[in-house]
Amino acid sequence: MKIDAKRLRLYAVTDRAWAGGTEGLLRQVAEAIDGGAGIVQLREKHLGQADFLTEAERFVALCREKGAVSIINDNVDIAAQVGADGVHIGQEDLEAGRARELLGPDKVIGVSAHSVAEALAAQAAGADYLGVGAAFVTGTKTDAKPISRETIRAITAAVDIPVVAIGGISRDNILELRDCGLDGVAVVSALFAQTDVKAAAEELLRLSEEIAR
């Protein structure tokens, strides 16, 4: 499966901080998809493997039912076991080429990149899309340092695969990413910390359409 760039206009990344457990998280995912998120990444940094597996099975089934692309963060084993559409890996995680070997040719492989060198290496290793950032200061990943607009432009110009920006993106600053050559944005709190997730998704999708190449 290769990713349609339009799916990446609004890329939702989960965070159970605002969900109140798995039921709340899945409800928020459904609302995000209903609001226009074409791809959703399940990110669980502190859940045990058994609980993660159970949640991931339900997550993939929900995404499939609603027609969204399901991505598992970091964990290639879980992604394979639950039949997710793909996996997203960081620079400190499994190398993209190895993830491809484990998941096969039809799955989506996303890779985080912070420089042109990392972006080109990920593309060469078989990545289907890139997540670049942090676009802004973010509270979700305290060690993520913002990269310049010039770096984002250089990355999007250097690669042939779709690119989304991630990190601190909100309705208030998303339009600052105009003319960066992006295909969309990946958001966490801008969706899942909101009272009305569906309405937030609808607004973010509209704004993302304005900045997308």
C-alpha positions as semicolon CSV with decimal commas, in nm:
position;residue;x (nm);y (nm);z (nm)
1;M;0,000;0,000;0,000
2;K;0,138;0,337;-0,098
3;I;0,003;0,652;0,057
4;D;-0,207;0,902;-0,136
5;A;-0,066;1,246;-0,050
6;K;-0,418;1,382;0,000
7;R;-0,460;1,143;0,291
8;L;-0,180;1,333;0,460
9;R;-0,354;1,671;0,458
10;L;-0,458;1,600;0,816
11;Y;-0,259;1,335;1,000
12;A;-0,384;1,265;1,354
13;V;-0,141;1,134;1,618
14;T;-0,302;0,999;1,935
15;D;-0,218;1,088;2,293
16;R;-0,413;0,927;2,575
17;A;-0,337;1,225;2,802
18;W;-0,675;1,372;2,712
19;A;-0,861;1,048;2,638
20;G;-0,924;0,894;2,977
21;G;-0,838;0,541;2,866
22;T;-0,880;0,326;2,559
23;E;-1,254;0,383;2,516
24;G;-1,206;0,759;2,518
25;L;-0,908;0,734;2,285
26;L;-1,099;0,530;2,028
27;R;-1,394;0,768;2,051
28;Q;-1,158;1,060;1,981
29;V;-1,004;0,873;1,686
30;A;-1,351;0,820;1,539
31;E;-1,430;1,190;1,579
32;A;-1,100;1,291;1,417
33;I;-1,168;1,069;1,115
34;D;-1,524;1,198;1,090
35;G;-1,377;1,549;1,083
36;G;-1,143;1,471;0,796
37;A;-0,827;1,300;0,926
38;G;-0,718;1,066;0,647
39;I;-0,446;0,891;0,844
40;V;-0,417;0,820;1,216
41;Q;-0,111;0,711;1,412
42;L;-0,156;0,518;1,735
43;R;0,121;0,632;1,966
44;E;0,152;0,460;2,303
45;K;0,481;0,517;2,481
46;H;0,385;0,382;2,823
47;L;0,139;0,099;2,758
48;G;0,241;-0,264;2,817
49;Q;0,276;-0,486;2,511
50;A;-0,038;-0,693;2,582
51;D;-0,256;-0,386;2,639
52;F;-0,103;-0,215;2,336
53;L;-0,184;-0,518;2,121
54;T;-0,546;-0,526;2,235
55;E;-0,590;-0,153;2,180
56;A;-0,415;-0,167;1,842
57;E;-0,649;-0,442;1,720
58;R;-0,950;-0,224;1,798
59;F;-0,780;0,083;1,653
60;V;-0,706;-0,086;1,319
61;A;-1,061;-0,221;1,297
62;L;-1,201;0,127;1,362
63;C;-0,979;0,291;1,100
64;R;-1,071;0,023;0,848
65;E;-1,441;0,069;0,919
66;K;-1,415;0,444;0,870
67;G;-1,181;0,437;0,570
68;A;-0,872;0,592;0,733
69;V;-0,512;0,471;0,709
70;S;-0,395;0,308;1,035
71;I;-0,033;0,361;1,144
72;I;0,137;0,221;1,454
73;N;0,414;0,429;1,612
74;D;0,752;0,256;1,647
75;N;0,632;-0,099;1,710
76;V;0,673;-0,305;1,392
77;D;0,578;-0,628;1,572
78;I;0,244;-0,487;1,684
79;A;0,180;-0,336;1,339
80;A;0,237;-0,677;1,179
81;Q;0,026;-0,867;1,432
82;V;-0,280;-0,643;1,402
83;G;-0,259;-0,590;1,026
84;A;-0,214;-0,214;1,047
85;D;-0,166;-0,026;0,720
86;G;0,182;0,074;0,828
87;V;0,428;0,197;1,087
88;H;0,602;0,524;1,170
89;I;0,959;0,513;1,296
90;G;1,195;0,773;1,435
91;Q;1,567;0,818;1,382
92;E;1,641;0,620;1,699
93;D;1,409;0,333;1,606
94;L;1,432;0,044;1,362
95;E;1,585;0,143;1,025
96;A;1,331;0,193;0,745
97;G;1,480;-0,077;0,524
98;R;1,453;-0,332;0,804
99;A;1,095;-0,229;0,875
100;R;1,020;-0,284;0,506
101;E;1,172;-0,633;0,523
102;L;0,954;-0,720;0,821
103;L;0,627;-0,569;0,695
104;G;0,653;-0,637;0,324
105;P;0,621;-0,420;0,014
106;D;0,257;-0,319;0,054
107;K;0,268;-0,149;0,394
108;V;0,321;0,222;0,456
109;I;0,651;0,319;0,618
110;G;0,679;0,668;0,762
111;V;1,002;0,812;0,898
112;S;1,080;1,117;1,111
113;A;1,344;1,347;0,960
114;H;1,508;1,664;1,083
115;S;1,752;1,735;0,800
116;V;1,796;1,685;0,427
117;A;2,049;1,407;0,492
118;E;1,804;1,215;0,712
119;A;1,524;1,271;0,461
120;L;1,727;1,141;0,167
121;A;1,846;0,840;0,367
122;A;1,489;0,754;0,466
123;Q;1,368;0,784;0,107
124;A;1,653;0,564;-0,015
125;A;1,567;0,303;0,249
126;G;1,210;0,281;0,122
127;A;1,009;0,532;0,327
128;D;0,670;0,622;0,179
129;Y;0,638;0,957;0,357
130;L;0,829;1,178;0,599
131;G;0,731;1,358;0,917
132;V;0,954;1,663;0,961
133;G;0,990;1,887;1,262
134;A;0,950;2,002;1,514
135;A;0,776;2,278;1,320
136;F;0,718;2,476;1,639
137;V;0,796;2,439;2,010
138;T;0,591;2,144;2,132
139;G;0,491;2,013;2,472
140;T;0,432;1,661;2,340
141;K;0,801;1,583;2,286
142;T;1,011;1,798;2,516
143;D;1,336;1,697;2,343
144;A;1,215;1,801;1,997
145;K;1,394;2,114;1,881
146;P;1,221;2,329;1,618
147;I;1,376;2,329;1,270
148;S;1,376;2,630;1,041
149;R;1,136;2,695;0,754
150;E;1,442;2,688;0,528
151;T;1,520;2,333;0,642
152;I;1,161;2,224;0,580
153;R;1,171;2,376;0,231
154;A;1,504;2,209;0,160
155;I;1,367;1,870;0,267
156;T;1,050;1,896;0,057
157;A;1,256;2,006;-0,243
158;A;1,504;1,720;-0,202
159;V;1,266;1,423;-0,185
160;D;1,001;1,278;-0,414
161;I;0,781;1,131;-0,138
162;P;0,510;1,319;0,056
163;V;0,614;1,528;0,357
164;V;0,411;1,640;0,657
165;A;0,520;1,883;0,927
166;I;0,475;1,786;1,292
167;G;0,539;1,950;1,626
168;G;0,346;2,225;1,799
169;I;0,112;2,288;1,504
170;S;-0,220;2,451;1,589
171;R;-0,499;2,642;1,420
172;D;-0,318;2,962;1,523
173;N;0,017;2,893;1,355
174;I;-0,050;2,644;1,076
175;L;-0,066;2,912;0,808
176;E;0,294;3,007;0,890
177;L;0,384;2,684;0,706
178;R;0,269;2,819;0,371
179;D;0,512;2,785;0,080
180;C;0,714;2,511;0,249
181;G;0,620;2,246;-0,007
182;L;0,434;2,035;0,248
183;D;0,160;1,782;0,175
184;G;-0,008;1,829;0,512
185;V;0,033;1,846;0,888
186;A;0,046;1,596;1,171
187;V;-0,117;1,714;1,491
188;V;-0,167;1,589;1,845
189;S;-0,303;1,839;2,098
190;A;-0,457;2,060;1,826
191;L;-0,702;1,773;1,784
192;F;-0,712;1,556;2,091
193;A;-0,691;1,826;2,359
194;Q;-0,999;1,995;2,210
195;T;-1,351;1,964;2,349
196;D;-1,495;1,902;2,002
197;V;-1,244;1,684;1,817
198;K;-1,453;1,657;1,501
199;A;-1,492;2,035;1,468
200;A;-1,120;2,085;1,535
201;A;-1,038;1,833;1,261
202;E;-1,267;2,005;1,013
203;E;-1,101;2,342;1,077
204;L;-0,746;2,203;1,065
205;L;-0,819;2,020;0,740
206;R;-0,950;2,342;0,584
207;L;-0,638;2,529;0,694
208;S;-0,408;2,250;0,581
209;E;-0,558;2,264;0,234
210;E;-0,437;2,625;0,220
211;I;-0,074;2,535;0,289
212;A;-0,047;2,207;0,098
213;R;0,149;2,198;-0,226
